[in-house]
Amino acid sequence: MESDHRRGRLVDPRLAQTTVGEWVRRWIEAHDVSGVTQATYDSHLRNHVLPRFAATELGDLSRIVVKAWAKTLRRRLSERSVADIVGLSMILGEAVDEGLIGSNPCRKLRLNTGDQPEQPHADADEVTALAGRVSADNAVLIVTAAYTGMRWGELAGLQWDRVDMDKQEIRIDARDGALHELHGKLELGPPKTPASVRTVHLPKFLVVLLAELRCDKPTARFVFTGQDGGLHRRSNFRRRVWVPALRGDTTLGWSPIKPHMHFHDLRHTHKTWLIEDGVPEVLQHKRIGHKLRGVMGVYLHVTRPVVDAMLAGLQTRWEQYGSDIR
């Protein structure tokens, strides 16, 4: 203890008597994140962490206790959800930084029981088939997602004044570039990450589809809207539009199309198409709103000829596999 004291590593055991519930309360008061992120934290804490550990002292948390808890979570939740929940180890990491405990029992904790399943993606003709099973405006929404890689929130919150038909591009704004659902309420806010603030270039056919949609709704503020003309809710869209389109309808001769695919997998679809077309990695990252890290992110840049080549590939894909979805 004297040695740890001289090195500044001594942890007062009395501080470790702070309960997890008390520390979480203090941590939340000091933590500054977006409303969406905070809502996610609140959900994980309220539904999983605090019911198990609220009265537990920080000093009583051990690696084996956390592993046993994660095992029980895996019986009813997906691997991704368990990783997200236990990923709140940053709360305990800050308890270490504050000198409450000597080490983080969640640090480098391996949770996966096996390989993660490969995310599904659609072929261009499958995207066209899905679009042909829904209303005209939802068809354009599905095609736009597949041919731009934009996130659901970016599409659901897309406003017409951010769509430049002449420049053939969409601008995702840092202030209100995405639609978020917080505690059942829909509101505009910033996109997921700083890298998500970007310009999305459009192939010519998509500009035509969007222009036709604009003619149908000349006074609308938002590009894509629900059945009543209001903002889209992800759950309603999934139940009323997405799942029925995937499931098909034997009376109409529609066979199922990847029934387990999520709308977000259209983003994976776009990424796959970019790889197939040989699009440089730096443009792949920029287009879907990811930051290219390391030296490549510093020295590689996106030029207009590279963008034009990418758009030509997407246009060719549509002309080969697309159709008049209206």
C-alpha positions in Angstrom: 0.0 0.0 0.0 2.9 2.4 0.7 4.4 1.6 -2.7 1.0 2.2 -4.4 0.7 5.4 -2.5 4.1 6.7 -3.6 3.2 5.8 -7.2 -0.2 7.5 -7.0 -2.0 4.1 -7.5 -3.5 3.7 -4.0 -7.3 3.2 -4.0 -9.1 4.0 -0.8 -11.2 0.9 -0.1 -13.9 3.0 1.4 -14.6 4.6 -2.0 -15.2 1.2 -3.4 -18.3 0.9 -1.2 -20.1 3.3 -3.5 -23.0 1.4 -5.1 -23.4 0.9 -8.8 -26.7 2.7 -8.6 -25.2 5.8 -6.9 -22.2 5.9 -9.3 -24.5 5.6 -12.4 -26.5 8.5 -11.1 -23.4 10.7 -10.8 -22.0 9.5 -14.1 -25.3 10.4 -16.0 -25.3 13.8 -14.4 -21.8 14.5 -15.7 -22.0 12.7 -19.1 -22.8 14.9 -22.1 -24.0 13.0 -25.2 -26.7 13.4 -27.8 -30.3 12.7 -27.0 -30.4 9.5 -29.0 -27.3 8.1 -27.3 -28.6 9.1 -23.9 -31.8 7.3 -24.6 -29.9 4.2 -25.5 -27.8 4.4 -22.4 -31.0 4.9 -20.3 -32.7 1.9 -21.8 -29.7 -0.4 -21.2 -29.2 0.8 -17.6 -32.9 0.8 -16.7 -33.7 -2.6 -18.2 -30.6 -4.6 -17.6 -27.8 -3.1 -15.6 -29.5 -1.5 -12.6 -32.0 -4.3 -11.9 -29.0 -6.6 -11.3 -26.4 -4.3 -9.9 -28.0 -1.1 -8.4 -27.3 -2.2 -4.8 -24.0 -3.8 -5.5 -20.9 -2.0 -4.3 -18.3 -1.2 -7.0 -15.7 -3.1 -5.0 -17.7 -6.3 -5.2 -17.9 -6.3 -9.0 -15.5 -8.9 -10.3 -14.7 -10.2 -13.8 -16.4 -13.6 -13.1 -19.5 -11.9 -11.8 -19.9 -9.8 -14.9 -19.2 -12.9 -17.2 -21.9 -14.9 -15.4 -24.4 -12.0 -15.8 -23.5 -11.7 -19.5 -24.2 -15.4 -19.9 -27.8 -15.0 -18.5 -28.3 -12.1 -20.9 -27.3 -14.2 -23.9 -30.2 -16.6 -23.2 -32.7 -13.9 -24.2 -30.8 -11.3 -26.2 -28.7 -11.2 -29.3 -24.9 -11.2 -29.1 -24.9 -7.6 -30.4 -27.3 -6.5 -27.7 -25.3 -8.2 -25.0 -22.1 -6.6 -26.3 -23.8 -3.2 -26.3 -25.0 -3.6 -22.7 -21.8 -4.8 -21.3 -20.1 -2.3 -23.5 -21.2 0.3 -20.9 -18.0 -0.7 -19.2 -16.9 2.9 -19.8 -19.0 3.7 -16.7 -16.7 1.5 -14.7 -13.7 2.8 -16.6 -14.4 6.3 -15.3 -14.9 4.9 -11.8 -11.3 3.7 -12.2 -10.2 7.1 -13.3 -11.9 8.7 -10.3 -10.1 6.3 -8.0 -13.1 4.4 -6.8 -11.8 1.0 -7.9 -8.5 -0.2 -9.0 -9.4 -1.9 -12.3 -12.3 -2.3 -14.7 -13.8 -5.8 -14.5 -15.3 -5.4 -18.0 -12.1 -4.4 -19.7 -11.2 -6.6 -22.7 -14.0 -9.0 -21.6 -14.7 -11.4 -24.5 -18.3 -12.1 -24.9 -18.9 -13.7 -28.3 -19.6 -17.4 -28.3 -18.8 -17.8 -32.0 -18.6 -16.1 -35.3 -21.2 -13.4 -36.0 -23.6 -14.3 -38.8 -22.9 -12.5 -42.1 -25.2 -9.6 -42.7 -27.6 -10.2 -45.7 -27.6 -8.0 -48.7 -29.8 -7.8 -51.8 -29.0 -8.0 -55.5 -30.1 -5.2 -57.7 -33.0 -7.2 -59.1 -34.2 -8.0 -55.6 -34.2 -4.4 -54.7 -36.3 -3.7 -57.8 -38.6 -6.5 -56.9 -39.1 -5.2 -53.4 -39.8 -1.7 -54.7 -42.4 -3.1 -57.1 -44.4 -4.4 -54.1 -44.9 -1.2 -52.3 -46.4 2.3 -53.0 -44.7 4.7 -55.4 -43.1 6.9 -52.6 -42.0 3.9 -50.6 -40.5 2.4 -53.7 -38.4 5.5 -54.2 -37.4 5.3 -50.5 -36.2 1.7 -50.8 -34.3 2.4 -54.1 -32.7 5.5 -52.6 -31.5 3.5 -49.6 -30.0 0.8 -51.7 -28.3 3.2 -54.2 -27.0 5.7 -51.7 -26.3 3.8 -48.5 -28.1 6.4 -46.4 -29.3 5.4 -42.9 -33.0 5.1 -42.0 -32.9 8.3 -39.9 -31.2 10.3 -42.7 -33.8 9.2 -45.2 -36.8 9.6 -42.8 -35.7 13.1 -41.9 -34.6 14.2 -45.4 -36.1 17.6 -46.4 -36.6 18.7 -49.9 -34.4 21.8 -49.5 -31.5 19.5 -48.9 -32.0 17.8 -52.3 -30.3 19.7 -55.2 -31.6 18.3 -58.4 -29.3 20.5 -60.5 -26.1 19.4 -58.7 -27.5 15.9 -58.4 -26.8 15.6 -54.7 -28.2 15.4 -51.2 -26.7 17.4 -48.3 -26.9 15.8 -44.8 -26.8 18.7 -42.4 -25.0 18.7 -39.1 -27.8 20.3 -37.2 -30.9 18.5 -38.3 -29.8 15.9 -40.9 -31.5 12.9 -39.3 -34.9 11.9 -37.7 -34.7 10.4 -34.2 -37.3 8.8 -32.1 -36.8 9.6 -28.4 -39.3 8.2 -25.8 -41.9 7.8 -28.6 -41.4 11.3 -29.9 -40.1 12.1 -33.4 -37.6 15.0 -33.7 -34.9 16.2 -36.0 -31.3 16.2 -34.9 -27.7 15.7 -36.0 -26.8 12.5 -37.8 -25.1 9.6 -36.1 -21.5 10.8 -36.2 -19.5 13.8 -37.4 -18.5 11.8 -40.5 -22.2 11.4 -41.3 -22.3 15.1 -42.2 -21.7 14.7 -45.9 -22.8 15.3 -49.5 -24.4 12.2 -51.1 -24.0 12.3 -54.9 -26.9 10.8 -56.9 -26.9 8.8 -60.2 -29.0 10.3 -62.9 -31.9 7.8 -62.7 -32.4 8.5 -59.0 -32.6 12.2 -59.7 -35.4 11.5 -62.1 -37.3 9.3 -59.6 -36.9 12.0 -56.9 -38.0 14.7 -59.3 -41.2 12.7 -60.2 -41.8 12.3 -56.5 -41.5 16.0 -56.0 -44.1 16.7 -58.6 -46.5 14.4 -56.7 -45.9 16.3 -53.5 -45.0 19.9 -54.5 -45.7 21.5 -51.1 -44.3 18.8 -48.8 -41.4 19.6 -46.5 -40.1 16.1 -46.2 -39.1 13.8 -49.1 -40.4 10.5 -47.6 -43.6 10.5 -45.4 -45.9 7.9 -43.9 -49.4 7.0 -44.9 -51.0 10.1 -43.4 -48.3 12.4 -44.8 -46.6 12.7 -41.5 -43.1 11.6 -40.5 -42.1 8.0 -40.9 -41.9 5.8 -37.8 -39.4 2.9 -38.2 -41.7 0.4 -36.5 -44.7 1.3 -38.6 -42.7 1.2 -41.8 -41.3 -2.2 -40.9 -44.7 -3.7 -40.0 -46.8 -2.2 -42.8 -44.3 -2.0 -45.7 -41.0 -3.7 -45.3 -42.0 -7.1 -43.8 -44.9 -7.7 -46.2 -42.7 -6.9 -49.2 -40.1 -9.4 -48.0 -42.6 -12.0 -47.1 -44.3 -11.9 -50.5 -47.8 -12.8 -51.5 -48.6 -16.2 -53.2 -51.9 -14.8 -54.5 -50.0 -12.2 -56.5 -47.2 -14.6 -57.4 -44.7 -12.9 -55.1 -42.2 -15.3 -53.6 -40.3 -14.4 -50.4 -37.1 -12.2 -50.8 -34.6 -12.7 -48.0 -37.3 -12.7 -45.2 -34.8 -12.0 -42.4 -33.2 -8.9 -44.1 -33.6 -5.6 -42.2 -34.0 -2.2 -43.9 -30.5 -1.3 -42.5 -29.1 -4.2 -44.7 -29.8 -2.0 -47.7 -26.8 0.0 -46.4 -24.8 -3.2 -46.5 -26.1 -3.8 -49.9 -24.8 -0.5 -51.1 -21.4 -1.1 -49.6 -21.3 -4.5 -51.4 -22.1 -2.9 -54.7 -19.3 -0.3 -54.3 -16.8 -3.1 -53.6 -18.0 -5.0 -56.7 -17.6 -1.9 -58.8 -14.0 -1.4 -57.5 -14.8 2.0 -55.8 -11.8 3.2 -53.8 -12.1 2.6 -50.0 -11.8 6.2 -49.2 -14.9 7.0 -51.3 -16.7 4.0 -49.8 -16.2 5.4 -46.3 -17.1 8.9 -47.2 -20.3 7.9 -49.1 -21.8 5.9 -46.2 -20.7 8.4 -43.5 -17.7 6.5 -42.0 -14.4 8.0 -41.1 -11.4 6.3 -42.7 -8.9 6.0 -39.9 -5.1 5.8 -39.9 -2.6 7.1 -42.5 -5.0 6.3 -45.4 -7.6 8.6 -43.9 -5.0 11.4 -43.9 -3.5 11.0 -47.3 -6.3 9.7 -49.5 -8.8 12.1 -51.0 -12.0 11.9 -53.1 -11.9 13.6 -56.5 -14.6 14.3 -58.9 -13.5 11.8 -61.5 -13.6 9.1 -58.9 -17.2 10.2 -57.9 -18.3 10.2 -61.5 -16.9 6.7 -62.1 -18.8 5.5 -59.0 -22.1 7.1 -60.2 -21.6 5.6 -63.7 -21.4 2.1 -62.1 -24.6 2.7 -60.1 -26.3 4.0 -63.2 -25.3 0.9 -65.2 -26.5 -1.4 -62.5 -29.9 0.3 -62.5 -30.2 0.2 -66.3 -29.3 -3.5 -66.3 -31.5 -4.6 -63.3 -33.8 -1.7 -62.6 -37.2 -1.0 -64.1 -40.1 1.5 -64.0 -41.0 1.0 -60.4 -43.9 3.5 -60.7 
